[in-house]
Amino acid sequence: MEAITIGNKLLVMASTTICGRCGTPLPNPSSTCPNCGARPSQGYQGRRAARPRKNPALAAALAIVPGMGHIYLGHNLKGLFFLLSCGGLEFLGFDLDLSVIGGLLGVPLGAGGLGLYAFQIWDAYHEAKRIEAEFV
């Protein structure tokens, strides 16, 4: 075991090398694994945690409420961004439509909000499809 001091913390590092395929401790870092025969040049791949499957149709259906499809997929910040952006653009667009000058600004803002709303539904569907492709 090696010990390294960083600041006032003492960190202990293991000097044992493990096989990248099966996790068996290796007697020598440059030797092949006695358990599975893996070469030493193969890096540690680790065990993948099982991710729950995501349904693209459900993600798109939840995205009817802006951002909920992304929250369902686990992209919470992206979902919050879409919720606040779509809501903010629509609010500003409708609020500015009440004046003549606001009509020049409000209509594009309202259309931008609707465009962002449609995009976030499309994006939630395609993100779920991408997650499903990684799962297989």
HELIX and SHEET records of a PDB file:
HELIX    1   1 PRO A   56  LEU A   62  1                                   7    
HELIX    2   2 MET A   68  LEU A   73  1                                   6    
HELIX    3   3 ASN A   76  LEU A   96  1                                  21    
HELIX    4   4 VAL A  100  PHE A  135  1                                  36    
SHEET    1   A 2 GLU A   2  ILE A   6  0                                        
SHEET    2   A 2 LYS A   9  MET A  13 -1                                        
SHEET    1   B 2 THR A  17  ILE A  18  0                                        
SHEET    2   B 2 PRO A  25  LEU A  26 -1                                        
END                                                                             
